[in-house]
Amino acid sequence: MKIIDSISLEMNLETARVSAVAQLLEQGATIPFIARYRKEKTGSLDEVVIAAIRDRIEQLNALNDRKEAILKSLKERELLTQTLLTDIQNANSMIDLEDYYEKYRPRKTTRAQMAKEKGLESLAVFILNQSNQDPLIEAKKYLSSQNEVESVADALSGARDIVAEIINEDVQIRASIRELFLKTGQIQSKVKKGKEEDGIKFKDYFDWAEIACKAPSHRILAMLRGQKESVLSVHVLPGEENALGLIERKYIKNQSMSALEIIIAIKDSYKRLLSKSIEKEYIHQLKSKADETAINIFAGNLKELLLSAPMGQKRILAIDPGFRTGCKVVCLDAQGQLLHHDLIFPHHNNDEKAKKIVLNLVKKYKIEAIAIGNGTAGRETEAFVKGLDLDSNIHIVMVDESGASIYSASKLAREEFPDHDITVRGAVSIGRRLLDPLAELVKLDPKSIGVGQYQHDVDQKLLRKSLDDVVVSCVNQVGVEANTASRELLCRVSGLNDTIAVNMILFRNENGPFRSRKNFLKVPRLGPKAFEQAAGFLRIHNATLALDKSGIHPESYQVVKRMAKDGGLGIEELVMNAEEISRIDLNRYVTDTIGMPTLKDIVKELASPGRDPRKEFQAFSFDDTIHDIKDLVPGMKAPGIVTNVTAFGAFVDIGVHQDGLVHISQMADRFVKDPNEIVTVRQAVIVTILEVDVKRKRISLSMKEK
């Protein structure tokens, strides 16, 4: 219960709500399931809070595991005292715990340990007492050729080493120095000699300094990357005089000769031990915080991208553009199945042949939309297609192809299209992204999609966990059609895994499409627990029972039957019947297990079963007069699509093969703290060109109206 109480206090949540989440997680419930179908138990906590509780439970369990390991080590070495036991048990963080353990940590022989072996510990105690007696005279008592203490200087040096280690292991001093680092520590970076040319991309940080706690995450990660690439040296330190003064205030009692020895020991302790230890710890802390910020931004961008508006079931002609090797063309049916593929060369001298091929394909396959990859030759291919005089009802859409080449070369793509090369697979992926971005992007490693920053520098385990959470959340938020979903979609449904996903596909291939959610229980390995977690997120659009098309969980079907019966209706008559639904008195159906939150969700689903929560698709077009960075002129306005949001601004594609940057200071006519207040990934915006550096391929943009 201690962990639950601690989390309740930290997050300002009722203990019962945290306990309910912990119990459900322990029972194997997923975050989407808990958030959607166990609102009564959790008090309607959302996925973000539930994930935070899960993560904190894991952190506190790791802390407890570390405590047990330390206690075991201390017991084995017969070093555990009651006071130390109490301190360790009461430690609330890994930092506090390691501070208590610092003095007892097994380590290589230190200078202090060697001094103790020479019998100098009592001399160190004498110095610490700071009596009026002369330490030079006292030190003579410890001279010994046998112990290699040949002079008074040797004796005093060894005693100071012991004092320095005592100071370093002082829990209070470590906490005070840590606080000093936290409040006043400066992060400083300097270029290493001879690295000026090789590390030109880090030029901004060749001689940089700022208060570390105020440094934004992207600058910290940039400096640390420069250090990792051996271009920069990076240090985080407070003012040395302040640190030394802090220690002296505790250890210096008077102005005796011994006090002078302690002052020397303090300086040595700080420079050789304390500052290095705390600096390393604080840099780790700064990076962890910067990682968290960068990962949160990445996760937010990924969510917006995955929940991009789908065009829906349309017959698609997709083009993967290219100059020298031509443009790969594929035709897809409304479900995204490959019908035909071809190769055209519209940017060579045979563009008439290319026109004829495209027009014939549009007519033959009754194409409703054309998807064009936004990579090399994308704008030129768009201009070619727009010049074909197609029916105005046919949408021509530029599609972000980030990661398409990675998918086309993947094992997954080879398994789906064993008889086609990577060019065909890449074009298919571009077309499917227009149909349903979520269904296609879920096949990729999120890191390859291109909506993050410093993703290779941050904690990879934490990044993977966070991005997986986002993918799972989006898949379950939208819901999955059980009869058409790919293995990649199915395995991310709450309660399912890769094995069950494969078994579901095999089952529907062998037995025909699912007609009822009850049929899921016939799938091998999909038992009652998996059914409980997954059923509400799996849709069957052609189901016999209308409720199987909705987000209403089968465990709530009985209450819906009661609602329908009380209204003198059948379930089919109640579904989407706004008038009858409005008459339902939800208070009549509240029980010990079903409360008002669930009942409100049920009514919402009855009104619009299985409604897609994503926005309605809106076609976007670039300015037809802008194709190259050389076409840009300061002051010009242009339509664009936000491709990435960072801590310092947003990158916008304006159709010139090079994204421009809207710095955070140019996002609005007011102060903006967080770019996410203004824009999201895939949002259409109008920008003004501020500066263009053709040589460096840099474009500065503004979204200010004034």
GUFI-553173 format. One line per 10 residues: their letters; for each residue x, y, z of C-alpha. Coordinates in steps of 0.5 Angstrom, whole numbers, plus 500, padded with zeros to 3 digits. Example, Ala and Ser with C-alpha at 12.3 -4.5 7.8 and 13.67 -1.06 7.14 Angstrom:
BEGIN
AS> 525/491/516  527/498/514
% end
This chain:
BEGIN
MKIIDSISLE> 500/500/500  506/505/501  507/505/493  500/507/492  500/512/498  506/515/495  503/516/488  496/519/491  500/524/495  505/526/489
MNLETARVSA> 499/526/484  494/529/488  489/523/487  484/519/491  488/513/494  482/509/491  483/511/484  490/510/484  489/503/487  484/501/482
VAQLLEQGAT> 489/503/477  494/499/480  490/493/481  487/493/474  494/493/471  496/488/475  491/484/472  493/485/465  488/490/463  491/495/458
IPFIARYRKE> 491/503/459  486/504/453  481/499/456  482/502/463  480/509/461  475/507/456  471/501/460  473/502/467  471/509/469  467/507/475
KTGSLDEVVI> 473/504/478  478/510/476  474/516/477  474/517/469  482/518/469  484/519/462  490/515/459  495/520/460  494/520/468  493/512/468
AAIRDRIEQL> 500/512/464  503/516/469  501/512/475  503/506/471  510/509/470  511/511/477  509/504/480  515/502/475  520/507/478  518/506/485
NALNDRKEAI> 518/498/484  525/499/481  527/504/488  525/498/492  529/493/488  535/497/489  534/498/496  533/491/497  540/490/493  543/495/498
LKSLKERELL> 541/492/504  543/485/502  550/488/500  551/491/507  548/485/511  553/481/507  559/485/509  556/486/516  556/494/515  548/495/516
TQTLLTDIQN> 546/499/523  539/501/525  540/508/523  543/506/516  537/501/515  532/507/517  535/512/512  535/507/507  528/505/508  525/512/508
ANSMIDLEDY> 529/514/502  524/517/497  528/517/491  534/514/488  539/520/489  537/520/496  538/512/497  545/513/493  547/518/498  546/514/504
YEKYRPRKTT> 550/508/500  556/513/498  560/511/504  559/504/504  559/503/496  565/497/494  570/501/490  577/501/488  582/503/493  582/510/494
RAQMAKEKGL> 587/515/497  583/516/504  583/508/504  590/508/503  591/513/508  587/509/513  591/503/512  597/507/514  594/509/521  592/516/519
ESLAVFILNQ> 585/516/521  586/519/528  590/524/525  584/526/521  580/526/527  585/531/530  584/536/525  577/535/524  576/537/532  580/544/530
SNQDPLIEAK> 584/544/537  589/549/539  594/544/538  599/545/532  597/539/527  605/539/525  607/537/532  601/532/532  603/529/525  610/527/527
KYLSSQNEVE> 607/522/532  605/518/525  611/518/522  613/511/520  618/508/515  614/501/515  607/505/513  611/509/508  609/516/512  616/519/511
SVADALSGAR> 615/526/513  610/531/516  607/533/510  606/526/508  602/525/514  598/531/513  597/530/506  594/523/508  590/526/513  587/531/509
DIVAEIINED> 585/525/504  581/522/509  577/529/511  576/530/504  573/523/503  569/524/509  566/531/506  564/527/500  560/522/503  557/527/508
VQIRASIREL> 549/526/506  547/533/508  553/537/504  552/533/498  544/535/498  547/542/499  552/542/493  546/539/489  541/544/491  547/549/489
FLKTGQIQSK> 548/546/482  540/546/481  539/553/482  546/556/480  550/551/475  552/554/469  552/549/463  558/551/458  560/548/452  567/550/448
VKKGKEEDGI> 569/547/442  575/542/442  582/544/439  582/542/432  575/541/431  572/547/429  571/545/421  569/538/422  564/540/428  561/546/424
KFKDYFDWAE> 554/544/425  555/546/432  558/553/431  553/556/436  556/552/441  563/553/440  563/558/446  556/558/450  554/559/457  547/559/460
IACKAPSHRI> 544/557/467  543/550/466  536/550/469  533/555/464  536/552/458  531/549/453  531/542/452  534/542/445  540/546/447  542/541/452
LAMLRGQKES> 541/535/447  545/539/442  551/540/446  551/533/449  551/531/442  557/535/440  560/532/446  558/525/444  561/527/437  568/529/440
VLSVHVLPGE> 567/536/438  565/540/444  567/539/451  561/540/456  561/542/463  555/544/468  558/547/475  556/553/480  561/558/482  567/555/485
ENALGLIERK> 567/560/491  560/559/493  561/551/493  567/552/497  564/557/502  558/552/503  562/547/505  566/551/510  560/554/513  559/547/516
YIKNQSMSAL> 566/544/517  570/550/519  569/552/527  575/557/528  582/560/525  586/554/528  592/551/524  588/545/523  582/549/520  587/551/515
EIIIAIKDSY> 588/544/513  581/543/513  580/548/508  585/545/503  582/538/504  575/542/502  578/545/496  581/538/494  574/534/496  570/539/492
KRLLSKSIEK> 574/539/486  577/532/486  570/528/488  564/532/490  564/537/484  565/531/479  560/526/482  555/531/482  556/534/476  555/527/472
EYIHQLKSKA> 549/526/476  546/533/474  548/532/467  544/526/467  538/529/471  538/535/465  539/530/460  533/526/463  529/532/463  531/534/456
DETAINIFAG> 529/527/454  522/527/457  521/534/453  523/531/447  520/525/447  513/528/449  514/533/443  515/527/439  509/523/442  505/529/441
NLKELLLSAP> 507/530/434  506/522/432  499/522/435  497/528/431  500/524/425  497/518/426  490/521/427  490/525/421  484/525/417  483/519/412
MGQKRILAID> 480/520/405  476/514/406  475/508/402  476/511/395  479/508/389  487/511/388  492/512/383  498/513/387  505/515/384  512/515/387
PGFRTGCKVV> 516/520/383  522/520/380  527/524/375  532/519/372  528/512/374  521/515/372  515/515/376  512/508/379  504/508/378  500/504/382
CLDAQGQLLH> 492/503/382  489/501/389  481/499/390  477/502/395  480/498/401  487/499/398  489/493/395  493/493/389  490/492/382  495/495/377
HDLIFPHHNN> 502/498/377  506/501/371  512/506/370  512/513/367  517/518/365  513/524/365  520/528/366  523/526/360  522/527/352  516/522/352
DEKAKKIVLN> 511/525/357  506/524/352  506/517/353  506/518/360  499/522/359  496/517/355  498/511/361  495/515/366  489/518/363  487/510/361
LVKKYKIEAI> 489/508/368  484/513/371  478/511/366  479/504/367  480/503/374  475/509/376  480/513/380  477/518/385  484/521/388  491/521/386
AIGNGTAGRE> 496/521/391  503/523/389  509/522/394  512/529/396  520/527/395  524/528/389  520/530/383  514/531/387  512/538/385  514/537/378
TEAFVKGLDL> 510/530/378  504/534/381  504/539/375  504/534/370  498/531/373  495/537/374  496/539/367  492/532/364  485/536/365  482/531/369
DSNIHIVMVD> 475/531/372  475/536/377  472/531/382  478/527/382  483/530/388  490/531/387  494/530/394  501/531/395  503/525/401  508/525/406
ESGASIYSAS> 512/519/404  517/519/410  519/512/412  516/509/405  522/507/403  524/503/410  517/500/409  518/498/402  524/494/404  522/491/410
KLAREEFPDH> 520/484/411  513/486/412  512/489/405  516/483/402  511/478/405  505/482/403  508/483/396  513/477/394  512/478/387  513/486/387
DITVRGAVSI> 520/490/388  521/496/393  518/501/388  511/498/387  511/497/395  513/504/396  508/507/391  502/502/395  504/505/401  504/512/399
GRRLLDPLAE> 497/511/396  494/507/402  497/513/407  492/517/403  486/512/404  488/511/412  494/514/415  493/510/421  493/503/418  499/505/414
LVKLDPKSIG> 503/508/419  502/503/424  507/499/420  513/503/421  518/504/426  515/511/429  522/513/429  523/513/421  516/517/420  520/524/421
VGQYQHDVDQ> 516/528/426  521/528/432  528/531/434  534/528/437  530/521/437  537/518/436  540/522/442  534/521/448  533/515/452  531/509/447
KLLRKSLDDV> 528/505/452  523/511/454  522/513/447  520/506/445  515/506/451  512/512/450  511/512/442  508/505/443  503/508/448  501/513/443
VVSCVNQVGV> 500/508/437  496/503/441  492/509/444  491/512/437  489/505/434  484/503/440  481/511/440  479/510/432  477/502/433  479/497/428
EANTASRELL> 475/493/423  476/486/425  475/483/418  479/488/414  485/490/419  492/488/418  496/484/422  500/490/425  493/494/427  490/488/430
CRVSGLNDTI> 496/486/434  496/493/437  488/492/439  488/492/447  489/485/449  491/482/443  498/480/441  502/478/434  500/471/435  493/472/436
AVNMILFRNE> 493/477/430  495/472/426  490/467/428  485/472/427  487/473/420  487/466/419  481/464/422  477/469/417  481/467/411  478/460/413
NGPFRSRKNF> 471/461/415  469/467/412  468/474/415  466/475/423  459/476/423  459/477/431  464/479/436  462/472/440  466/469/434  472/472/436
LKVPRLGPKA> 472/467/442  473/461/437  480/464/435  486/460/438  489/463/443  484/469/444  481/467/451  476/470/455  481/475/458  483/477/451
FEQAAGFLRI> 476/478/449  474/482/455  480/487/453  479/487/446  472/486/444  470/493/445  475/496/440  474/491/435  468/493/430  464/489/425
HNATLALDKS> 461/493/420  457/488/417  455/485/424  448/481/425  447/485/431  448/493/431  452/493/437  457/489/434  459/495/430  459/500/436
GIHPESYQVV> 464/502/441  459/499/446  463/493/450  459/486/450  459/486/457  454/492/457  449/489/452  444/487/457  443/494/459  442/496/452
KRMAKDGGLG> 437/491/451  433/494/458  434/501/455  430/498/448  425/494/452  423/499/456  422/504/450  418/498/447  423/497/442  428/492/439
IEELVMNAEE> 436/494/439  436/495/432  430/500/432  434/504/438  440/505/435  441/512/431  434/513/433  436/520/436  428/522/439  428/515/443
ISRIDLNRYV> 435/516/445  434/523/448  428/520/452  432/515/456  433/516/463  440/514/465  439/514/472  434/508/472  440/504/469  445/506/474
TDTIGMPTLK> 448/499/478  454/497/483  458/496/476  455/501/471  455/508/473  453/514/469  460/515/466  459/508/462  452/510/461  453/516/458
DIVKELASPG> 458/513/453  453/508/451  448/513/449  453/517/445  455/510/441  448/509/440  447/515/437  453/514/432  456/507/433  463/506/431
RDPRKEFQAF> 464/514/429  471/515/427  474/521/432  478/523/426  477/530/423  474/530/416  479/530/410  480/537/407  485/537/400  491/541/401
SFDDTIHDIK> 494/544/395  501/548/394  502/554/391  503/552/383  508/558/382  512/555/387  517/549/386  524/551/388  527/555/393  529/560/388
DLVPGMKAPG> 522/561/387  522/564/394  522/572/395  522/575/402  515/578/404  512/573/399  506/569/402  505/561/401  500/556/404  504/550/407
IVTNVTAFGA> 503/544/411  506/543/418  511/537/418  514/537/425  513/541/431  519/542/436  521/546/442  523/552/439  518/552/433  515/549/427
FVDIGVHQDG> 518/546/420  513/547/414  513/544/408  511/550/402  513/545/396  520/547/395  523/540/397  526/544/403  522/545/410  522/552/412
LVHISQMADR> 522/554/420  517/558/423  521/560/430  517/560/436  518/568/436  515/568/429  509/564/431  504/569/433  503/577/435  504/575/442
FVKDPNEIVT> 508/571/446  508/564/445  511/559/450  509/552/447  509/552/439  503/546/440  499/552/443  499/554/435  500/549/431  500/541/430
VRQAVIVTIL> 503/536/425  499/536/418  496/543/420  495/547/414  498/554/415  499/560/411  506/563/412  510/569/410  517/568/407  522/572/412
EVDVKRKRIS> 529/570/409  532/565/404  539/562/404  539/558/398  547/556/399  545/553/406  538/551/404  535/555/410  528/558/409  526/563/415
LSMKEK> 518/563/415  513/567/420  506/566/421  505/573/424  499/577/421  502/584/422
% end
